[in-house]
Amino acid sequence: MMKYRNTLIHNIKKQLEAWLEQTGPVPHEDLYRFLHSLKGTAGTIGLQDFSDVSHGLLVQMDQMTPKNWHTNEWRPFLMELITLAYEQRPDHELFLSDSVGERENRYDQQPLILILDDDVTLLMYLKEELEKLNWSVIATVHPHKALDYFHDMHPDCLIVDLNIPETGGFQVMKTLGEKIKKQYVPTTVISIDCERDTRFRAYHLGADDFMCKPLDVEELSIRLERQLRRKRWIDRLLFLDELTGAYNRNSLQQTYERLLLEGLRAASPLSLAFLDIDHFKQVNDQYGHLIGDDVLARFANFVQSSAQKNDILFRYGGEEFILLMPQTAQEAAKHCLETMLASFCQVTFHSPNGPFSLSFSAGVVEITAPEKPLPYWLELADDALYTAKRCGRCRIETPEYTQSAEGSTIKLKVAIIDDDAMIRTMLAESVKDCFKGWISADTRVFRDGEAFLQSDWHSGPEPYLIILDGMMPNMDGMDVLQVIRSLPDAKKYTVIMLTGRTEEQDIVKALQLGADDYMTKPFNLRELEARIKRLIRRVV
């Protein structure tokens, strides 16, 4: 039976790819015949999901006037079928065991494990095994990338090898020491050197656990689960961000609801401001993360001391903060922030390279429709904040300005580079859903690396997400990745590499060349979307 299922899925893919490649429309009778045949065959050989989807589409077609279907019409119409045809497990079973909502919740709530090790084969193995436990894993061989990931993505656990060519694992732990302690990021050291002095030194530097190579992955998983349980418990107890002294985002929803209710009872306004330190990533790049941490702490202290006594500050993530301003209407809130901004620009920060000053940008909105959820107001304030950035930074904006002057401003550009037409189509739709209601993204598809590199579309200042197939004719994904990482502004590109499960050397090379993450084909779209969100939060 499995042979017939595989044959049917192959034929489905073949037909969809043929339609994607053709220039003319698909006749109504051809589309209907395809679905009618699929409904009967799929149900007969046990592919009930394909049969049910085909039946639903046929019911819709029965209610339509026959027409020629252009690509931009039949493609979204068949998108659920395209996704089913692609999402297969390595053993040829389909990803159909749970609902979309359950999958989205599972992937969005995955804890994040960061692994630094110079042994790429071990990295790949650990990543695969730990992801089987529904954990998200970012793995790198480069200490500088591990440091950036740690500061930008706030992992739940850190695994670090002591033997790193660029710099030792002990040096990485020293660099991250205070941050690990303050934010409680459980750290496991792995090493082939298990001497007593080595273990003691690791514990003195803040390691929570130490495991000797070769590793027992089952034991590692149990130890990590114990650390994650402890971290979840501590996170629930602590509502303060240890670095800045502001509240953390875990308490934002509850505090917002309390202030909203109080405002309704007293008929007083409530405003929400989204604040972002201008060019903060340049501070980390030029002066180091320790200076960056000092900037964050002093900025939070400045805002809290300058705001009204009832205002409440939250660290939302990275250099982003939320300020809830009860009893304050939008224009008054904007005026307060403008006064605060003028004062902050006079603050002097110190570094080994000399003094420097900074500014911040903000978007502020008044809660005028209390029935709308908090994410709605966060998005409005974030849109206004982005307008402030686009207009030169160091300013405060409101959603009215955003809506009238900017519209849907592009905050991210996404390139999908794959020689498979069906995968390009599927990924484009998935990315569109991933960013819907969150950020405005401009998504383009390219059939090969040369087309992407020859385009001037990616020469703008925006951050870029590149979803890159590892194997393509002429110029493969590795060549494209190498060109991207050699560019002067390479940091603006976040790259996810797609590769076949058997192409181990491609994964090794991708990690060595600086890919931010990789996924092996076939992959689950919901998991890919969750990984995209984690990576993109650090750049937008």
Disulfide bonds with the S-S distance in Angstrom:
Cys194-Cys212 1.98
